[in-house]
């Protein structure tokens, strides 16, 4: 997952990449006291850079529900950073959580559940 984040950072111009690496150096969770919302913000950054595939278009009134759901995912990823395990049925949220936790240096493990 660290490699995924590094790849995403490599897709932006050099100035932006330096800014991202300054804001979120590898293992940033162990290097400083984090602000509330910082992990969720990092997950949102990874989402906006394309870590997970978006379904549909994130615009217009019909997409408000999808936008709210994505914001909830970021909040849950933030809360999960203080836990041993992050459980979800949502593949995208699981991928975002795993990449966020691994790159930031959290021991939290993201587990994707399946319905049987």
VENKA-V766199 format. One line per field, one symbol per residue. ss: DSSP state (~ for helix, > for strand, _ for the rest). Layout:
ss->???
This chain:
ss->_~~~~~~~~~___~~~~~~~~~~____~~~_______~~~~~~~~~~~____________~~~~~~~~~~~~~~~~~~~~____>>>>__~~~~~~~~~~~~~~____>>>>____
